[in-house]
Amino acid sequence: MRAKRVSTLDRETNEEVGVLEKVRNQRKILALGKEIEVPEALEELLERNPIEVLSKVDPELARELKGKSIEIRTEGRYIVIYRSDAVFG
């Protein structure tokens, strides 16, 4: 994870004091209405093979998608997995 420097003012001296704040820059998978955080160690693999990452973090959801016609899109921090064979209505 990356650390971000946030400046605040010390109440007594009125000087800037640096405070480290953890910034969550994790990618997420959004599939079948479920949002799953991807561990930092798997983020590189996520770009190459999102289904393999999904099978490691949520095997049950990966089994539901296996054999289905799907589309994968990147939208900001999200990898969105759509079932293209799903029928609505």
C-alpha positions in Angstrom: 0.0 0.0 0.0 1.1 3.5 -0.6 1.4 6.1 2.1 0.2 9.7 1.5 1.5 12.7 3.4 -1.3 14.8 4.9 -0.4 18.1 6.4 -2.2 19.3 9.5 -1.6 22.3 11.8 -0.3 21.7 15.4 -2.7 23.5 17.7 0.0 24.9 20.0 2.6 26.0 17.6 0.5 26.5 14.5 3.1 24.7 12.4 2.5 22.0 9.8 2.8 18.5 11.1 3.1 15.6 8.6 0.8 12.6 9.2 1.1 9.4 7.2 -2.2 8.0 6.1 -2.7 4.7 4.4 -4.4 5.1 1.1 -6.4 2.2 -0.2 -5.6 1.9 -3.8 -6.9 -1.7 -4.2 -8.6 -2.8 -7.3 -12.0 -4.5 -7.0 -13.9 -7.1 -9.0 -17.6 -6.5 -9.5 -19.4 -9.7 -10.7 -23.0 -10.8 -10.4 -23.8 -8.0 -8.0 -20.9 -8.8 -5.7 -18.0 -6.5 -5.0 -14.7 -8.2 -4.1 -11.5 -6.5 -3.0 -8.4 -7.9 -4.6 -5.3 -8.3 -2.4 -2.3 -6.2 -3.5 -0.3 -9.4 -4.3 -2.8 -10.4 -7.0 -3.2 -7.0 -8.7 -0.7 -7.7 -11.4 -2.4 -11.0 -12.2 -5.7 -9.2 -12.3 -4.8 -7.4 -15.5 -3.8 -10.6 -17.3 -6.4 -13.0 -16.0 -9.3 -11.7 -13.8 -11.1 -15.0 -13.7 -8.1 -16.7 -12.2 -7.9 -14.0 -9.5 -11.6 -14.4 -8.9 -11.1 -18.2 -8.4 -8.5 -17.4 -5.7 -10.6 -14.8 -3.8 -14.1 -16.2 -4.3 -14.1 -19.8 -5.7 -17.9 -20.1 -5.5 -18.5 -17.1 -7.7 -15.8 -18.2 -10.2 -17.7 -21.6 -10.4 -20.9 -19.8 -11.2 -19.2 -17.9 -14.1 -17.4 -20.9 -15.4 -18.7 -22.0 -18.8 -20.8 -18.9 -19.2 -20.4 -16.3 -21.9 -18.9 -13.3 -20.2 -17.4 -9.8 -21.0 -14.7 -8.2 -18.9 -14.3 -4.4 -18.7 -12.1 -2.1 -16.7 -14.0 0.9 -15.2 -11.8 2.9 -12.9 -10.7 0.8 -10.0 -13.2 -1.9 -10.9 -12.8 -4.9 -13.1 -16.5 -5.5 -14.1 -17.5 -9.0 -15.2 -20.8 -9.1 -17.2 -22.6 -12.3 -18.2 -23.3 -11.6 -21.8 -25.7 -14.6 -22.0 -27.9 -13.3 -19.2 -31.5 -12.4 -20.1 -33.2 -9.6 -18.2 -36.9 -8.9 -18.1 
